[in-house]
Amino acid sequence: MQAPRPVLSTPRRNHVGSISLAVAVVGAAGCRIAILLGAPQPWWLELAAAGFEAAVVGGLADWFAVTALFRHPLGIPIPHTAIIPARRQKIVEGIVSMIEDEWLSPDVIGARLQRIAPSRLIVEWLRDPGHVQRVGQPVRDLLRAVAGILTEDEVAEFVDRTIQQQLRELPIDPAAGRWLVRAVESDSAGAAFRTLALSLANLTERPRTSAQLQWWLERTARTLRAEGKRLVPLFLRRKIVQRKIIEATCDYAAAELRNAADDPQHPLRTLVANAVRGFASRVADGDPQALGQAEQLRHALLESLEAMPLVRNMLAQLRSRLEQDLDEPEGYLAALVDRELRAGIVELLDDPDRAAAFDHWVRQTADDLLQRHHHQIGVTVRENLEALETNALVAQIEDRVGADLQFIRLNGAVVGGLIGILLAALRLVSG
């Protein structure tokens, strides 16, 4: 759930100006009433009356001036009042010009950039592991997208062609035999056999395999018939017999291959491992017959190899593993990406010459962008100001400066009162 946006606080409105005006009016009225009653008057009462009356004039004058900024006083359309609504467009253009050409001009921003070292800011920013993960996220997304294409037909065909090419270029010599011995005895041999067994099991279940077996039975029946045999060909040429033989053969082969893939002690698995190990040892010893058999095996593989199912299965497993690891924040690949990004960037920027070159590039790029798009600052300010209704704009300005305007009214009343007292004192002194 999205957190609510913080509400910007506005200055609390006060009524200092109104209170000061009310005090001045009450004071002036009280002093004048006392004078009119004819009672004995102290010398200072005339001074106080003059001061309060002048304070009323000053307070009213400043009330009029302050109110005239935002609206017509008392709703009367007096000329040169409601200045902000009437001069809205001119005020907006003035604000835009002041911000764009003075406060955030290219020279001002450029001078600020000259005092900033972007390389140091980046190094400090990368000290937070959360920031490193944020930088590495696009790289992980890219790797995830690359993993997604591993199962595409073009990639499988490319890997298949590469395997065949490597088989053609693979040297048949004692060194290859020694490598094969180590491969058979390694821990990965079991995984390789499992993948091969599952691929062969999938191959036996394909319709094309059934069709090839049926062709082979037909050929065998014709050969036996040509040799003068009658009973066996008679059974082999019956479609139902062929189907039963093929189904039984394929089902048995698939089941045994899958069992061998899952059972490390399966006789078929042991037989294949011993046979390959013995053959590899003979090749490693330089046995001419074994070397010749290896060469024949390579030619046979190249002529009949259908590695596509094996390749597709391998690529599918690789894709699944990559996606699973990249989805885990603490996965090996995710941690590798974050570590290499951080180490690479920090190592690059720790070099003074490279850091200086990077800072120069950032400043030059920023200056170029400023020259090209600096007008967007004014456009943004103008769009935001023009989007406000006049009443909303006036209300926002008044909310933010209203407290100060109230004190202006207070100051007007105080200054007016002091001037009134001064003038009254001068009249009193002059007789």
C-alpha positions as CSV (number, residue, x, y, z in Angstrom):
1,M,0.0,0.0,0.0
2,Q,1.4,3.3,-1.0
3,A,2.2,5.6,1.9
4,P,0.2,8.9,2.0
5,R,2.1,11.9,0.7
6,P,3.2,14.4,3.4
7,V,1.1,17.5,3.7
8,L,3.2,20.7,3.5
9,S,2.5,22.8,6.6
10,T,1.6,26.4,6.1
11,P,2.4,29.3,8.6
12,R,-0.3,29.6,11.2
13,R,-2.5,32.6,10.6
14,N,-2.7,35.2,13.3
15,H,-4.7,38.4,13.9
16,V,-2.0,40.7,15.2
17,G,-2.9,43.4,12.7
18,S,-6.6,43.3,13.4
19,I,-6.0,43.3,17.2
20,S,-3.6,46.3,16.9
21,L,-6.2,48.2,14.9
22,A,-9.0,47.4,17.4
23,V,-6.7,48.6,20.3
24,A,-6.0,51.8,18.4
25,V,-9.8,52.4,17.8
26,V,-10.7,51.7,21.4
27,G,-7.9,53.8,22.7
28,A,-8.8,56.8,20.4
29,A,-12.5,56.6,21.3
30,G,-11.7,56.3,25.0
31,C,-9.4,59.3,25.0
32,R,-11.8,61.5,23.0
33,I,-14.7,60.5,25.3
34,A,-12.6,61.5,28.4
35,I,-11.8,64.9,26.7
36,L,-15.4,65.6,25.8
37,L,-16.6,64.9,29.4
38,G,-14.7,68.0,30.5
39,A,-13.2,66.4,33.5
40,P,-9.8,67.6,34.7
41,Q,-7.4,66.3,32.0
42,P,-3.8,65.2,32.7
43,W,-1.2,66.6,30.2
44,W,-0.5,63.3,28.6
45,L,-4.2,62.6,27.7
46,E,-4.0,64.8,24.6
47,L,-0.8,63.1,23.6
48,A,-2.4,59.6,24.0
49,A,-5.5,60.7,22.1
50,A,-3.3,62.0,19.2
51,G,-1.2,58.8,19.3
52,F,-4.2,56.4,19.2
53,E,-5.8,58.5,16.4
54,A,-2.7,58.4,14.3
55,A,-2.4,54.6,15.0
56,V,-5.9,54.2,13.7
57,V,-4.9,56.0,10.5
58,G,-1.7,54.0,10.1
59,G,-3.4,50.7,10.8
60,L,-6.2,51.5,8.3
61,A,-3.7,52.6,5.7
62,D,-1.7,49.5,6.0
63,W,-4.8,47.3,6.1
64,F,-5.9,48.9,2.8
65,A,-2.4,48.4,1.3
66,V,-2.1,44.8,2.4
67,T,-5.7,43.9,1.3
68,A,-5.2,45.6,-2.0
69,L,-2.5,43.1,-2.8
70,F,-4.9,40.2,-2.8
71,R,-8.4,41.6,-3.4
72,H,-10.6,44.7,-3.6
73,P,-11.0,46.2,-0.1
74,L,-14.6,45.8,1.1
75,G,-15.4,44.4,-2.4
76,I,-15.2,47.9,-3.9
77,P,-13.3,47.8,-7.3
78,I,-11.0,50.7,-6.5
79,P,-8.3,51.2,-9.1
80,H,-4.9,49.6,-8.5
81,T,-6.3,47.1,-6.0
82,A,-6.4,43.2,-6.2
83,I,-3.0,43.6,-7.7
84,I,-2.0,39.9,-7.7
85,P,-5.1,38.6,-9.5
86,A,-5.0,41.5,-11.9
87,R,-1.3,41.2,-12.7
88,R,-1.2,37.4,-12.4
89,Q,0.3,36.8,-15.9
90,K,3.0,39.4,-15.3
91,I,3.8,38.0,-11.9
92,V,4.1,34.5,-13.3
93,E,6.4,35.7,-16.1
94,G,8.5,37.6,-13.5
95,I,8.8,34.5,-11.3
96,V,9.8,32.4,-14.3
97,S,12.3,34.9,-15.5
98,M,13.8,35.3,-12.1
99,I,14.2,31.6,-11.6
100,E,15.3,30.7,-15.1
101,D,17.7,33.7,-15.8
102,E,18.9,34.5,-12.3
103,W,18.5,31.9,-9.5
104,L,19.0,28.8,-11.8
105,S,20.8,30.3,-14.7
106,P,23.3,28.1,-16.6
107,D,26.2,30.1,-15.1
108,V,24.8,29.6,-11.5
109,I,24.3,25.9,-12.0
110,G,27.7,25.5,-13.8
111,A,29.5,27.3,-11.0
112,R,27.8,25.0,-8.5
113,L,28.8,21.9,-10.4
114,Q,32.4,23.1,-10.4
115,R,32.4,23.0,-6.6
116,I,31.1,19.4,-6.6
117,A,33.2,16.2,-7.2
118,P,30.7,13.7,-8.8
119,S,33.2,10.9,-8.4
120,R,33.4,11.4,-4.6
121,L,29.6,11.6,-4.4
122,I,29.3,8.3,-6.2
123,V,31.8,6.5,-4.0
124,E,30.1,7.7,-0.9
125,W,26.7,6.7,-2.3
126,L,28.0,3.2,-3.1
127,R,28.9,2.6,0.6
128,D,25.3,1.8,1.2
129,P,24.6,-1.8,0.1
130,G,21.0,-0.9,-0.8
131,H,22.3,1.6,-3.3
132,V,24.6,-1.1,-4.8
133,Q,21.6,-3.4,-5.2
134,R,19.7,-0.6,-6.9
135,V,22.5,-0.1,-9.4
136,G,22.8,-3.9,-10.0
137,Q,19.1,-4.4,-10.6
138,P,19.3,-3.4,-14.3
139,V,22.2,-5.7,-14.8
140,R,20.3,-8.6,-13.1
141,D,17.3,-7.8,-15.3
142,L,19.5,-7.9,-18.4
143,L,21.0,-11.3,-17.3
144,R,17.5,-12.6,-16.7
145,A,16.4,-11.5,-20.2
146,V,19.5,-13.2,-21.7
147,A,18.6,-16.4,-19.7
148,G,15.1,-16.2,-21.2
149,I,16.5,-16.6,-24.8
150,L,18.5,-19.7,-24.0
151,T,15.6,-21.9,-24.9
152,E,15.0,-20.2,-28.3
153,D,15.4,-22.4,-31.4
154,E,18.2,-20.2,-32.7
155,V,20.3,-20.7,-29.6
156,A,19.7,-24.4,-29.5
157,E,20.7,-24.7,-33.2
158,F,23.8,-22.6,-32.6
159,V,24.9,-24.9,-29.7
160,D,24.2,-28.0,-31.7
161,R,26.4,-26.7,-34.6
162,T,29.1,-25.8,-32.2
163,I,29.1,-29.2,-30.6
164,Q,29.4,-30.9,-34.0
165,Q,32.2,-28.5,-35.0
166,Q,34.1,-29.3,-31.8
167,L,33.6,-33.0,-32.4
168,R,35.2,-32.6,-35.8
169,E,38.1,-30.7,-34.4
170,L,38.6,-32.9,-31.4
171,P,42.0,-34.6,-31.6
172,I,42.1,-38.4,-31.1
173,D,45.4,-39.1,-29.2
174,P,46.6,-40.4,-25.8
175,A,46.1,-36.9,-24.3
176,A,42.4,-37.1,-25.2
177,G,42.3,-40.5,-23.6
178,R,43.8,-39.2,-20.3
179,W,41.2,-36.4,-20.3
180,L,38.4,-38.9,-20.8
181,V,39.7,-41.0,-17.9
182,R,39.6,-38.0,-15.6
183,A,36.2,-37.1,-16.8
184,V,34.8,-40.5,-16.2
185,E,36.2,-40.6,-12.6
186,S,35.1,-37.0,-11.8
187,D,31.9,-36.2,-9.8
188,S,30.3,-34.6,-12.8
189,A,30.3,-37.9,-14.7
190,G,27.1,-38.9,-12.9
191,A,25.3,-35.7,-13.8
192,A,26.4,-36.1,-17.4
193,F,25.2,-39.7,-17.5
194,R,21.9,-38.7,-16.0
195,T,21.4,-36.0,-18.6
196,L,22.4,-38.4,-21.4
197,A,20.1,-41.1,-20.1
198,L,17.1,-38.8,-19.8
199,S,17.7,-37.4,-23.3
200,L,17.9,-41.0,-24.7
201,A,14.7,-41.8,-22.8
202,N,13.0,-38.8,-24.4
203,L,14.3,-39.9,-27.8
204,T,12.8,-43.4,-27.4
205,E,9.4,-41.8,-26.8
206,R,9.4,-39.7,-29.9
207,P,7.1,-40.8,-32.8
208,R,10.0,-40.6,-35.2
209,T,11.8,-43.3,-33.3
210,S,8.8,-45.6,-33.6
211,A,8.7,-44.9,-37.3
212,Q,12.4,-45.8,-37.7
213,L,12.0,-49.0,-35.7
214,Q,9.0,-50.0,-37.9
215,W,11.1,-49.4,-41.0
216,W,13.8,-51.6,-39.5
217,L,11.3,-54.4,-38.8
218,E,10.0,-54.2,-42.3
219,R,13.5,-54.4,-43.7
220,T,14.4,-57.3,-41.4
221,A,11.2,-59.2,-42.5
222,R,12.1,-58.7,-46.2
223,T,15.7,-59.9,-45.7
224,L,14.5,-63.0,-43.9
225,R,11.9,-63.7,-46.6
226,A,14.6,-63.3,-49.3
227,E,16.7,-65.9,-47.4
228,G,13.8,-68.4,-47.7
229,K,12.4,-68.1,-44.3
230,R,8.6,-67.9,-44.0
231,L,7.3,-68.1,-40.4
232,V,9.3,-65.2,-38.8
233,P,8.7,-62.7,-41.7
234,L,5.0,-63.6,-41.6
235,F,4.8,-62.4,-38.0
236,L,7.1,-59.5,-38.4
237,R,5.2,-58.0,-41.4
238,R,1.9,-57.9,-39.4
239,K,1.2,-54.3,-38.3
240,I,-0.2,-55.3,-34.9
241,V,2.9,-57.4,-34.2
242,Q,5.2,-54.5,-35.2
243,R,3.2,-52.1,-33.0
244,K,3.4,-54.4,-30.0
245,I,7.1,-55.0,-30.4
246,I,7.9,-51.3,-30.9
247,E,5.7,-50.2,-27.9
248,A,7.3,-52.8,-25.6
249,T,10.8,-52.0,-26.8
250,C,10.4,-48.2,-26.4
251,D,8.6,-48.5,-23.1
252,Y,11.2,-50.8,-21.6
253,A,14.1,-48.8,-22.9
254,A,12.6,-45.5,-21.6
255,A,11.9,-47.0,-18.2
256,E,15.3,-48.5,-17.8
257,L,17.0,-45.3,-19.0
258,R,15.1,-43.3,-16.5
259,N,15.9,-45.8,-13.7
260,A,19.5,-45.6,-14.6
261,A,19.4,-41.8,-14.6
262,D,18.1,-41.8,-11.0
263,D,19.9,-44.8,-9.5
264,P,23.8,-44.5,-9.2
265,Q,24.0,-48.3,-8.7
266,H,22.0,-49.3,-11.7
267,P,23.6,-52.1,-13.7
268,L,23.3,-50.2,-16.9
269,R,25.0,-47.2,-15.4
270,T,27.8,-49.3,-14.0
271,L,28.2,-51.1,-17.3
272,V,28.5,-47.9,-19.2
273,A,31.0,-46.3,-16.7
274,N,33.2,-49.4,-16.8
275,A,33.1,-49.7,-20.5
276,V,34.0,-46.0,-21.1
277,R,36.7,-46.1,-18.4
278,G,38.3,-49.1,-20.0
279,F,38.1,-47.6,-23.5
280,A,39.5,-44.3,-22.2
281,S,42.4,-46.2,-20.6
282,R,43.2,-47.9,-23.9
283,V,43.2,-44.6,-25.8
284,A,45.4,-43.0,-23.1
285,D,47.9,-45.9,-23.5
286,G,48.0,-45.2,-27.2
287,D,46.4,-48.5,-28.3
288,P,46.2,-48.3,-32.2
289,Q,43.0,-50.3,-32.2
290,A,41.3,-48.1,-29.6
291,L,42.5,-45.0,-31.4
292,G,41.0,-46.3,-34.6
293,Q,37.7,-47.2,-32.8
294,A,37.6,-43.6,-31.3
295,E,38.0,-42.2,-34.8
296,Q,35.2,-44.4,-36.2
297,L,33.1,-43.4,-33.2
298,R,33.6,-39.8,-34.0
299,H,32.6,-40.2,-37.6
300,A,29.5,-42.2,-36.5
301,L,28.5,-39.6,-34.1
302,L,28.9,-36.8,-36.6
303,E,26.8,-38.8,-39.2
304,S,24.0,-39.8,-36.8
305,L,24.2,-37.4,-33.9
306,E,20.9,-35.7,-32.9
307,A,22.1,-33.6,-30.0
308,M,19.2,-31.2,-30.2
309,P,17.1,-32.8,-27.4
310,L,20.2,-33.0,-25.2
311,V,21.0,-29.4,-26.0
312,R,17.5,-28.2,-25.3
313,N,17.4,-30.0,-22.0
314,M,20.7,-28.6,-21.0
315,L,19.8,-25.0,-22.0
316,A,16.4,-25.3,-20.2
317,Q,18.2,-26.4,-17.0
318,L,20.7,-23.6,-17.3
319,R,17.9,-21.1,-17.8
320,S,16.0,-22.3,-14.8
321,R,19.1,-22.2,-12.6
322,L,20.0,-18.7,-13.8
323,E,16.5,-17.3,-13.2
324,Q,16.3,-18.9,-9.8
325,D,19.7,-17.6,-8.7
326,L,19.0,-14.1,-10.0
327,D,15.6,-13.9,-8.2
328,E,17.3,-14.5,-4.9
329,P,18.8,-11.3,-3.4
330,E,21.5,-13.4,-1.7
331,G,22.1,-15.7,-4.7
332,Y,25.5,-16.3,-6.1
333,L,25.0,-14.4,-9.4
334,A,23.1,-11.5,-7.7
335,A,25.9,-11.1,-5.1
336,L,28.5,-11.4,-7.9
337,V,26.9,-8.6,-9.9
338,D,26.7,-6.3,-6.9
339,R,30.2,-7.1,-5.8
340,E,31.8,-6.6,-9.2
341,L,29.8,-3.4,-9.9
342,R,30.8,-1.9,-6.6
343,A,34.5,-3.0,-6.8
344,G,34.8,-1.9,-10.4
345,I,33.3,1.5,-9.9
346,V,35.2,2.2,-6.7
347,E,38.4,1.0,-8.1
348,L,37.9,3.2,-11.2
349,L,37.1,6.3,-9.2
350,D,39.8,5.8,-6.6
351,D,42.4,6.6,-9.2
352,P,42.9,10.4,-9.1
353,D,43.4,10.8,-12.9
354,R,40.4,8.7,-13.8
355,A,38.3,10.5,-11.1
356,A,39.3,13.8,-12.5
357,A,38.5,12.7,-16.1
358,F,35.1,11.4,-14.9
359,D,34.3,14.7,-13.1
360,H,35.3,16.6,-16.2
361,W,33.0,14.4,-18.3
362,V,30.1,14.8,-15.9
363,R,30.5,18.6,-15.8
364,Q,30.9,18.9,-19.6
365,T,27.8,16.6,-20.1
366,A,25.8,18.6,-17.6
367,D,26.8,21.9,-19.2
368,D,25.8,20.6,-22.6
369,L,22.4,19.4,-21.3
370,L,21.9,22.8,-19.6
371,Q,22.6,24.7,-22.8
372,R,20.2,22.4,-24.7
373,H,17.4,22.1,-22.2
374,H,17.8,24.9,-19.7
375,H,14.5,26.4,-20.9
376,Q,12.7,23.4,-19.4
377,I,13.2,24.9,-16.0
378,G,11.1,27.9,-17.0
379,V,8.6,25.7,-18.8
380,T,8.1,23.6,-15.6
381,V,7.7,26.6,-13.3
382,R,5.3,28.3,-15.8
383,E,3.2,25.1,-16.2
384,N,2.9,24.7,-12.4
385,L,1.9,28.3,-11.8
386,E,-0.5,28.4,-14.7
387,A,-2.2,25.2,-13.5
388,L,-3.3,27.0,-10.4
389,E,-6.5,28.8,-10.3
390,T,-6.2,32.5,-9.5
391,N,-7.9,32.1,-6.1
392,A,-5.7,29.1,-5.2
393,L,-2.6,31.1,-6.2
394,V,-3.7,34.1,-4.1
395,A,-4.5,31.8,-1.2
396,Q,-1.1,30.1,-1.3
397,I,0.8,33.4,-1.4
398,E,-1.4,34.8,1.4
399,D,-0.9,31.7,3.5
400,R,2.9,31.9,3.3
401,V,3.3,35.6,3.9
402,G,0.1,36.3,5.9
403,A,1.8,36.3,9.2
404,D,4.4,38.9,8.1
405,L,1.6,41.0,6.5
406,Q,-0.2,41.1,9.9
407,F,2.9,42.4,11.5
408,I,3.2,45.1,8.8
409,R,-0.2,46.2,9.9
410,L,0.9,46.2,13.5
411,N,4.0,48.2,12.6
412,G,1.8,50.7,10.7
413,A,-0.3,51.2,13.7
414,V,2.7,51.6,16.0
415,V,4.6,53.9,13.7
416,G,1.5,56.0,13.1
417,G,0.8,56.2,16.8
418,L,4.4,57.3,17.6
419,I,4.3,60.0,14.8
420,G,0.9,61.2,16.2
421,I,2.4,61.5,19.7
422,L,5.4,63.3,18.3
423,L,3.3,65.8,16.4
424,A,1.1,66.4,19.4
425,A,4.1,66.9,21.6
426,L,5.5,69.5,19.2
427,R,2.2,71.4,19.3
428,L,2.1,71.2,23.1
429,V,5.6,72.5,23.4
430,S,5.0,75.3,20.8
431,G,2.2,76.7,22.9
